[in-house]
Every structure is written in C-alpha cells, then in structure tokens.
Amino acid sequence: MDTSTAVGRMFFQVLGAVAELEHALTSERTMDGLAAASARGRTGGQKPKFGPRQVQLAREMYDSGDCTVQQIADEFGVSRPTVHRFLGKTVHAQPTGST
C-alpha cells in the first residue's frame, strides 16, 4: 500500500476507522455483559480461597502458637500472603511485655 497517494491515505484511514469501530463494539458488548451479570447478582474476580470456616480454623491454628504461617499455608494449599490476608492483612508478633 502506497500511503503517499490520496487513495493510499484514504484506504489507510478507512482501515483505521474499521478497527476503531470494532474496538468500540467490543467495549460496548463487554460493558453490557458486565451489567447483565451484575443484575443477576454476579460479581467479578476470583472466588475467595478461604471460606468463613477455614478462616476460623486458620486463625485458631495461628493463635494456638502450634503452627507457623507457612504450615497453615501448606495445610490449606495456599500461599503465605493469602494466609496473611485472611488473618487480618498482616499478622503482628505478640508483644513480649514492656521493660
């Protein structure tokens, strides 16, 4: 395609307009699908790794002092950051007392 001629430039612009139209249509369909899913009560994103009972069990395991975060993660098949997130964003060391 020779874009130095009037016909070449026009053809190039038409291809650009078609690509822009296709992008806009895809975006509209995506937004329509998200709105329809939202109306049905669906939310996006990945399902939580822990259910309420598992969070409680992980908290009990950690609070007992018998298990490390890594052991809890291995038990539930998740990563250490996932355990930290479900235990309250970060797990702080218990203060040993004031001197």
Secondary structure, 3 states (H helix, E strand, C coil): CCCCCHHHHHHHHHHHHHHHHHHHHHHHHHHHHHHHHHHCCCCCCCCCCCCHHHHHHHHHHHHHCCCCHHHHHHHHCCCHHHHHHHCCCCCCCCCCCCC
